[in-house]
Amino acid sequence: MALSADSMRCGEFRTSYRADTTIFPTPMSRNFAIAGVLVLVLAPLFLNAYYLNLLIQIGYYGIAALGLNILVGFSGQISLGHAAFFGFGAFASAWLNNTTGLPVILCIPLAGVMTTAVGMIVGVPAARIKGLYLAIATLAAQFILEDFFNRAAWFTGGSSGALADPMSLFGYTFSTDQSYFYLVLAFVVVMYLLGANLLRSRDGRAFVAVRDHYLSAEIMGINLTKYRILAFGVSSFYAGIGGALFAHYLGFVSAEGFTILLSIQFLGMIIIGGLGSVMGTLMGTAFMVLLPEVMDGTAGVVSQFFPGFSQGLAYLKEMAVGLAIVLFLIFEPDGLAHRWKLIKAYWKLYPFSY
Amino acid sequence: MAESGIGDVILNVDDITLSFGGVKALRNVSLDVRENEMFSIIGPNGAGKTSLLNCISGRYHPQQGRIRFDGTDVTRLRPNRRCEMGIGRTFQNLALYDHMSVLDNIMVGRHHHLRNNFFTGSLYWLTGARREELDHRAQVEDIIDFLEIAHIRKSVAGTLSYGLRKRVELARAVALRPRLILLDEPMAGMNHEEKEDMARYIVDLNEEWGITVIMIEHDMGVVMDLSHRVVVLDFGEVIADGAPETIMANPRVREAYLGEDSDAEVA
């Protein structure tokens, strides 16, 4: 049977290496992603401040969580101090802006670079230790940085916290949820593209090689010390950017926000989203941000029928987060990203899904 | 065996001794490997063959003695530095990156040839990283064609059969474009057909690609057919060093390794 030019394609066939190394596996998935961003661009026209606030949270937490996923999911190390890096980025950006008067748009990436330096120092033990021992070393970093936030009044304003001016560009101030949403969206798109590029090029492969088999990675010419510390550096850069966006959104930074609890939440985001998955990180972040809100909403409805129910709500929210992590570990250890793949595979084969 | 392409000494192992506590894994081992040679190391289990390979690739550092590669003393160098100098290897127990695709596994072998880094790699389109990646992808495809693994290039390495994984590991080591390749039991656990294929690849690597090969192998038939020279280790000592025919005739070797029954094949 001769194939004509207009015969129906039965698959995605690539004819160049370039087409074989794209971020999105098919043009269709790329177009969907672009459409998704366009829908988000229109979102402020329809959504009120409450929903925009949630989306902005997903944005800055999502950037920081991607950093943690590069460290944990891709390079196979562990960090219990990610919230401290997030906090450092927040304070650093506010401090830079307040002391040097640099515009916020420059302070945000500079804060990322400063956080990178701190992260690489914290990452130095990683050259020597792994697993649980590394977890404890990063836990120490978490507490040391928290203490630093409380004491270094010149940098953080001490226990009273620091003020962070809103972002302004060409005389326009991003002080409303609507405008700040666009800023965060732009950062998310850029940071996720950078992350996806990193992971499909040389150093990203080196991270995964160190994770999967560090002995043979070394034989393949990969400097283990360099890449273990570099993973901490890249991870903290993302944390710093996320933290800086957080600071200029809230306008006020205080040390209480960056406790070990937030570190655990970051870990929850990437476990639920999928370790070693870029898009999964965003899904996991959305899940973790939205879950308490959904719980709130449901509890509100339920308490109309069972008065007194809302009193137990505070516990219920915390429990729901814990329960979600446990359930994911048992039923979907590869996270939402994997579930999403299964759903796509199901529809691809539908109705012959056996 | 034709000795035509064999050149100067490329690897010189000079009187190395390696011990773990009281156990001496290698005692005063010396050997020379010449450029373009197919060199085999045989010996009973626990004779120190893999320890010797680990000393050459840099995983172990001998307490005594020197290792020179291409005239440079590499005894104290880390494995990744030796890799950059042109020493590649495969492992006895598979050491692939199990969650990566076959293609990415082999691309890792190009690591020290690639120049893009975390920064230029992140800015993929703007810094020439894409062009570089694609150039090297084309070279990796040549290796994939050579080893006939094109059909599995997108498979996740951990899901492949044992024989294929061995082949991917060889591909990854070849991607380093080494001058010297160390093969630790490349044919262990393979059936006859797979062994024939592997033998063909190794001969081609040696003859067409001009790579010097040091191989540990237990299949006597393969060793005697392929090698230019064979070294026999027993209890960490070199007990014989010479052409395959002289090794087969050496009474000490027959006693230590082959057994008095000369037709016994040690699996």
Boltz contact constraints between the chains, C-beta under 6 A:
constraints:
  - contact:
      token1: [A, 17]
      token2: [B, 134]
      max_distance: 6.0
  - contact:
      token1: [A, 17]
      token2: [B, 137]
      max_distance: 6.0
  - contact:
      token1: [A, 18]
      token2: [B, 134]
      max_distance: 6.0
  - contact:
      token1: [A, 194]
      token2: [B, 122]
      max_distance: 6.0
  - contact:
      token1: [A, 197]
      token2: [B, 122]
      max_distance: 6.0
  - contact:
      token1: [A, 197]
      token2: [B, 124]
      max_distance: 6.0
  - contact:
      token1: [A, 198]
      token2: [B, 121]
      max_distance: 6.0
  - contact:
      token1: [A, 198]
      token2: [B, 122]
      max_distance: 6.0
  - contact:
      token1: [A, 201]
      token2: [B, 116]
      max_distance: 6.0
  - contact:
      token1: [A, 201]
      token2: [B, 121]
      max_distance: 6.0
  - contact:
      token1: [A, 201]
      token2: [B, 129]
      max_distance: 6.0
  - contact:
      token1: [A, 202]
      token2: [B, 114]
      max_distance: 6.0
  - contact:
      token1: [A, 202]
      token2: [B, 116]
      max_distance: 6.0
  - contact:
      token1: [A, 202]
      token2: [B, 121]
      max_distance: 6.0
  - contact:
      token1: [A, 203]
      token2: [B, 117]
      max_distance: 6.0
  - contact:
      token1: [A, 203]
      token2: [B, 118]
      max_distance: 6.0
  - contact:
      token1: [A, 203]
      token2: [B, 121]
      max_distance: 6.0
  - contact:
      token1: [A, 205]
      token2: [B, 104]
      max_distance: 6.0
  - contact:
      token1: [A, 205]
      token2: [B, 107]
      max_distance: 6.0
  - contact:
      token1: [A, 205]
      token2: [B, 108]
      max_distance: 6.0
  - contact:
      token1: [A, 208]
      token2: [B, 100]
      max_distance: 6.0
  - contact:
      token1: [A, 209]
      token2: [B, 97]
      max_distance: 6.0
  - contact:
      token1: [A, 209]
      token2: [B, 108]
      max_distance: 6.0
  - contact:
      token1: [A, 212]
      token2: [B, 97]
      max_distance: 6.0
  - contact:
      token1: [A, 212]
      token2: [B, 98]
      max_distance: 6.0
  - contact:
      token1: [A, 212]
      token2: [B, 99]
      max_distance: 6.0
  - contact:
      token1: [A, 213]
      token2: [B, 95]
      max_distance: 6.0
  - contact:
      token1: [A, 213]
      token2: [B, 97]
      max_distance: 6.0
  - contact:
      token1: [A, 216]
      token2: [B, 95]
      max_distance: 6.0
  - contact:
      token1: [A, 218]
      token2: [B, 79]
      max_distance: 6.0
  - contact:
      token1: [A, 218]
      token2: [B, 80]
      max_distance: 6.0
  - contact:
      token1: [A, 219]
      token2: [B, 57]
      max_distance: 6.0
  - contact:
      token1: [A, 219]
      token2: [B, 79]
      max_distance: 6.0
  - contact:
      token1: [A, 219]
      token2: [B, 89]
      max_distance: 6.0
  - contact:
      token1: [A, 220]
      token2: [B, 108]
      max_distance: 6.0
  - contact:
      token1: [A, 220]
      token2: [B, 109]
      max_distance: 6.0
  - contact:
      token1: [A, 220]
      token2: [B, 111]
      max_distance: 6.0
  - contact:
      token1: [A, 221]
      token2: [B, 80]
      max_distance: 6.0
  - contact:
      token1: [A, 221]
      token2: [B, 83]
      max_distance: 6.0
  - contact:
      token1: [A, 221]
      token2: [B, 84]
      max_distance: 6.0
  - contact:
      token1: [A, 221]
      token2: [B, 111]
      max_distance: 6.0
  - contact:
      token1: [A, 221]
      token2: [B, 112]
      max_distance: 6.0
  - contact:
      token1: [A, 222]
      token2: [B, 80]
      max_distance: 6.0
  - contact:
      token1: [A, 222]
      token2: [B, 111]
      max_distance: 6.0
  - contact:
      token1: [A, 223]
      token2: [B, 80]
      max_distance: 6.0
